[in-house]
Amino acid sequence: MIIPGILELLFSGVLFITGGHLLDNKLKLHHYSDKDYKEIFFLQAKKEISKECTKHSVVETITYKNSYREGKQQRDYTISNPYPIQDTPQQDTFNSQRPNR
């Protein structure tokens, strides 16, 4: 089949130009391995995938949606941390300083 060959050639060109870097909707630059970048490149709209960003050394969830600006279709990537850091509960110092009655 000719179509898979054309898609592989297109992917190789994009990987050569970008070097595996991806710019998200918050204008942060992320870098992925070649294998992970290929899975991101062929990702379907409204689906999500989790991959390790080699620049930040964390696993990130990647989704995208198609948007149309000035008559052109554009992919907007949203990259988020699936395991956000949660603050540990702090001791209540106000009540511990009050005398017991």
N, C-alpha and C positions, 0 to 999 in steps of 0.2 A: 504494500500500500504506500502511496506517495504522501498522504496527509501526515501520518506519524513521523515520517522523515523530515517533512517541512517543519513540523512543530519542534522536533529535536534541534534542527538547525537554527530556528528562531530562538529557542531557549539558550543554545550555546552562544549566540550573538549577544543576548541580553546579559548573560552571566559574564561574558568577557568585558562588556562595557561597564556594568555596575560592580563587578568584583564580589558579588554576594551581599552587597549593602542594600538596605531598604529604609526608606524615609517614611515615618508614620504621619498621622494627621496632626500631631503636635510638633512636627519638624524635628524629631529626634532621630538620629541615625543609628541603625542596628545592623549587625553583621551576622550572617549565618553560614554554616558549612555548605559546600556545593550540593550535597544530597538533600539537606533541609531546604535550601533555596529552591531546588527543583520542585519539591512538594508544595512550597508556598506559591511558586509560579503557576502551577496547574491547579491551585485551589479553586473550588467552585464558590460562587457568590452565596452569601448568607450561611456559610459553613465556617467552622473554626478549627484551628489546628494548634497544637502546643509544640513549640520548638525551643531549643536552647540558643540564646543569643550569645555568641562568643565574645562580643565586646563587653557586655554587662555581666556575663557568667551567671545568668538566671534563665529559668524556663519562662517563656512568655506565650500568651495566647494571641493568635493572629486571626483577624477577620478582615474582610473588605466588603465594600459596597461600591457599585458603579454610580458615578455621578456625572451629570452633563453640564459642562460649562462652555459657554460661547459656541454651542453646537458640536463640541467634542466630548467623546466619552472618556472618562478618567477613573482610575481605581483609587479609592481612598482607603488606606490600610489603617486599622485600629489595632494597636498592640498594647496589651495590658498584662499585668502580673496576676496569674491565677491564684497565687498564695500571698496576699498582701500582709505586711507586717502588722500585727495587732499589738497595741500597747498592753503591757501587763498592768493589772490593777494596782494602784498606789495605795499606801496606807492612809487612812483618814486622820490627818494630823489635828484637825480642828476639834473633833470629839475626844481625842486622846489627851488634849491639854485641859479639858474641862474637868473640874473636880467632881467626883461622884457624890451625890447627895441622897 
